Amino acid sequence: MNTEEISTLQNKYLIAAYAPEIALIKGQGCYVWDACGKKYLDFTSGISVCNLGHCHPVVTDAIQRQAATLVHVSNLYMNEIQPRLAEKIAGNSFGGKLFFANSGAEANEGMIKFARRWGSDKGKSEIVCMNQSFHGRTLATLAATDKPKFREGFSPHLDGFVYAPFNDIERLEQVVHDKTAAILLEPIQGEGGIYPADQGYLNDVRNLCDEKNILLLFDEIQCGMGRTGHYFAHQHFNVEPDAMSVAKALGNGFPIGAFEIREKWADVLTKGTHASTFGGTPLACSAALAVFDVIEKEDILFNCQKMSRYLEGKLATLAKKCSKIKELRTIGLMIGIECDGAVDTIIKEASQSGLLILSAGESVIRLLPPLVVTQTEIDAAIEVLEKIL
Ligand SMILES: Cc1ncc(COP(=O)(O)O)c(C=O)c1O
């Protein structure tokens, strides 16, 4: 099928919640191909999902082998792959216990339920979220997301969520009270425009939570799984949460999400308090186990750090030449280029020139290249950006 035929079929049968213009049919490493055979350098990684590049052979092999062995059993039965994956995530983060889901929003829903359940015998139920946050599109995660546009037409909204400005500890202190159960934040705001937390702010938030007996919840769905050059973004800041959510790159494209709870709170969700039919199937967990295998064996975190420095240097040079660029925000391979106006035309022109990039809000270009990216690929992306900007 060519792009036009795919588009006709899409428009006839799919709800128009998305409006894509390019039809992609194949991916390999940092590249994807459209239905006309055009090749694109993918600096979106499917929105921070295919962190190891498209169709990484180790992940593909794990999926193929597990698909021929056991796909799904339900959580009424044990399977060794789920606890082995939990061991990997816990071992590379803060040693907590895990619950598996299928997406980021579902992982966040579970984490929010955990916080409410924890607070239920303490008279605490309110969750403080951040301005410009993004936590998903289900009703609870939408209530936690500070984007009124996304909530329009979906009232009544879930109660018990309030907002505070990100990176402002004084305002946060004013918002918390006796009924605050948790503070939920992204250590690096992704959809909001690539805004990293200030180190001092995160330290203060952790102290505030400890002082006032409030849970600290980190949403690491976009910034976790190696994106910052560490397994998880909180390790970059050396601040541990009481719970965190992960999804996106956990399965390198195979749908899987999870939340991890610190060991001391792990008993809050007792038998029957939460469930998910597809959560943590052997197939999904095999894909995610293979992801950890590749991160270790191919030294992905090191490549991320090295390529981050290289890309940052190249962008800094570009910014000096280009008055359109107002600010660069780089943390690992999570990059925000703040421009002096709307960036949608830039993104369209980049794709016409064979480079896929994203926006984050109106005026920010967001780059999320695969963590396996090379200098040559970065040079090629910079060449396109330089031409357009
Ligand atoms: C920080 C963050 N949290 C949650 C989500 C929601 O994840 P999903 O789309 O898998 O439900 C996203 C998706 O972009 C995200 O970036």
The ligand as an SDF file (V2000), in Angstrom:
LIG
                    3D

 16 16  0  0  0  0  0  0  0  0999 V2000
    6.1730   11.4650   31.8250 C   0  0  0  0  0  0  0  0  0  0  0  0
    5.0760   10.6480   31.2030 C   0  0  0  0  0  0  0  0  0  0  0  0
    4.2180   10.0190   32.0070 N   0  0  0  0  0  0  0  0  0  0  0  0
    3.2190    9.2660   31.5050 C   0  0  0  0  0  0  0  0  0  0  0  0
    3.0380    9.1250   30.1450 C   0  0  0  0  0  0  0  0  0  0  0  0
    1.9120    8.2940   29.6210 C   0  0  0  0  0  0  0  0  0  0  0  0
    2.3980    7.1030   29.0850 O   0  0  0  0  0  0  0  0  0  0  0  0
    1.4770    6.2350   28.0910 P   0  0  0  0  0  0  0  0  0  0  0  0
    1.2730    7.0330   26.8580 O   0  0  0  0  0  0  0  0  0  0  0  0
    2.2700    4.9700   27.8720 O   0  0  0  0  0  0  0  0  0  0  0  0
    0.2010    5.9710   28.8040 O   0  0  0  0  0  0  0  0  0  0  0  0
    3.9160    9.7730   29.2730 C   0  0  0  0  0  0  0  0  0  0  0  0
    3.7300    9.6740   27.8140 C   0  0  0  0  0  0  0  0  0  0  0  0
    4.2230   10.4680   27.0470 O   0  0  0  0  0  0  0  0  0  0  0  0
    4.9680   10.5540   29.8240 C   0  0  0  0  0  0  0  0  0  0  0  0
    5.8430   11.1930   29.0330 O   0  0  0  0  0  0  0  0  0  0  0  0
  1  2  1  0
  2  3  1  0
  2 15  2  0
  3  4  2  0
  4  5  1  0
  5  6  1  0
  5 12  2  0
  6  7  1  0
  7  8  1  0
  8  9  2  0
  8 10  1  0
  8 11  1  0
 12 13  1  0
 12 15  1  0
 13 14  2  0
 15 16  1  0
M  END
$$$$
